[in-house]
Amino acid sequence: MAGRINDEDVKAVRDAVPIDAVVSEYLQLRNAGGGNLKGLCPFHDEKSPSFQVSPSKGLFHCFGCQEGGDTITFVMKVDHLSFSEAVERLAAQAGITLRYEEGGYNPAHQRGERIRLVEAHKIAAEWYAEQLATSPEAETGRIFLAERGFDQAAAVHFGVGYSPQGWDHLTRYLRGKGFTDKELILSGLSQEGRRGPIDRFRGRLMWPIRDIGGEVVGFGARKLYEADNGPKYLNTPETAIYKKSQVLYGIDLAKKDIAKSSRAVVVEGYTDVMACHLAGVTTAIATCGTAFGGDHIKILRRLLMDNGSARVIFTFDGDAAGQKAALRAFEDDQKFAAETYIAIAPDGMDPCDLRLAKGDEAVADLVEPRTPLFEFALRQIVRRYDLDTPAGRAAALDEAAPVVARIKNSGAQHEVAVQLAGMLGILDTQFVVKRVAQLARWARDRGGKGPAPAGRPRQPYEAAPRPAVSGPALTLRNPVYATERELLKLALQRPELVCPAFDAYGVDEFTAAPYAAVRQAILDAGGVEYGVRDPQEYLVRVREAAPDDTVRAMVTELAVEAIMRRTVDEAYAGEQLVWVRRRAVDRRIEDVQSTLTRLANGGDPAQLAAVQNELWVLQQYGQALRERGAAAL
């Protein structure tokens, strides 16, 4: 970066883009009370939402992993951007032209690497789409789509394009847009040739792959010509912006409906996603050249909010490869709170073929939950054994029982264990039930790592590592700490209720070191009086005044955490002000009494008189606080 972004422009970006609008691009948010929103944290795995967003303050904070900050910080952390890259992305969304100091603004040289790679992909996607729509050569691609039931409108909706067969058409086009050869290689759009960069994708139908925020980060390219010696599908290689295990095709189009309906449909290919969406199944998504795995689950969990009534439906081909994919998906089933199902179309057709053969209604009917994924997994296991022999039944039980033990609902687990006994032909149903219960208990004792393998001794309980806690541990059951915390929350969230009295409070009136540091940061930022004048900028200034990340995280936490009282008014604020001041006065009285005792044994009479006077004043002030409350402050 050759120049620093103008501070006024940074403030304009921060004010222009609502934090809840940005965060909701990545996870589902629900009402948390007090004007706040909550969701599953994108920065660590959790089963219940501890991630909170305060739209009025422009801040987020996770009470689980302690991550927090403003809109810019969120974009930096969630997409691994530098500060400048995050500001530039948000500025582009808000239509704000940024000014740069120390040399002016030069887009070609000053934008961060990630921003440049994303921009190259955006331009490439538009160019590919134009080729499909207008190029005579792309007729092959248009015929391919038409034969699968996709017209021009469908191609436009999904951004489908065409890459010409020449060696360097896109490379030359992007060079003309100011991109360097190094940027084209890093983006994965070009590759090294004998005489310089050439197009990676040539003579193929192109699907743009977008991240959950809607930005193009890669492409899936389908082979069209027999002369093409490459694979049927060729995807963008791993780059700084594209990790195939962390993207889901169609997630940008499906995310709102997934969150709204608490349902996601996982299909196998790009055309299957298109077919589902056009048939009204707008929650369909697909992986990009890789098996459905843990990182994909994290994306869906944030959208589904781990709602126990949520549904994830997998559609797989009925062949051996499809069955293997289904069993792989089941391996991660326990990571969902959602119920998982499998849907296999008649004759093993995928959604695209099914739509062609039987229409939209058949696709919609296919993805209605039919078979629980665990039931499918059990049947695939059992069919591999000779159940006519005791040895075969025993071996099948050894492999199938751990699958049943993974079922999260204990009632369902018992019922399926009974069903398993019937499937295996084991007359002693209770033996199977007890075997499953034993494996489930072992899994719990091993910290949720799955049942212990057959023949292995029971493992000691392994507790999951706790996240690091910012700052010294605070016992909030201590009424002193609880009141100090509540007063600081009011000072950050509702400064008008504690102004101007709070600004007269000393740092030493806060007994917990983290709270004293926050009080100092508020003082350094201009006090609550500044917060009344400019509430939005106030929190930015307080966070900037914090001496380190630990205190900054505490500021964010207190600015987002809900105030304990449902009705927050001047009376409640006055109570907190009084309690903190009364305890400070009581502590000072104890100190003065100790000094007085010492001076009474031969001390300076003048000093003794001064201390006695101070004690009298403090006692009178304490009495006034008890009798008159906030009016005595």
Secondary structure, DSSP 8 states (H G I E B T S, - for coil): --SEE-HHHHHHHHHHS-HHHHHTTTS--EEEETTEEEE--SSS--SS--EEEETTTTEEEETTT--EEEHHHHHHHHHT--HHHHHHHHHHHHT----EETT---HHHHS-HHHHHHHHHHHHHHHHHHHHHH-GGGHHHHHHHHHTT--HHHHHHHT-EEE-SSSSHHHHHHHHTT--HHHHHHHTSEEEETTEEEES--SEEEEEEE-TTS-EEEEEEEE--TT--S-SEEE----SS--GGG--BTHHHHHHHHHHHTEEEEESSHHHHHHHHHTT-TTEEE-SSS---HHHHHHHHHHHTT-TT-EEEEE--SSHHHHHHHHHHHHTGGG-SSEEEEE--GGG--HHHHHHHH-HHHHHHHTS--EEHHHHHHHHHHTTS-TTSHHHHHHHHHHHHHHHHT-S-HHHHHHHHHHHHHHHT-S-HHHHHHHHHHHHHHHHHTTSS----TT--------------SSS---TTSHHHHHHHHHHHHHHH-HHHHTTGGGG--GGG--SHHHHHHHHHHHHTTHHHHHHH-HHHHHHHHHHHSSSHHHHHHHHHHHHS--S-SS--HHHHHHHHHHHHHHHHHHHHHHHHHHHHHHHTT--HHHHHHHHHHHHHHHHHHHHHHHHGGGG-
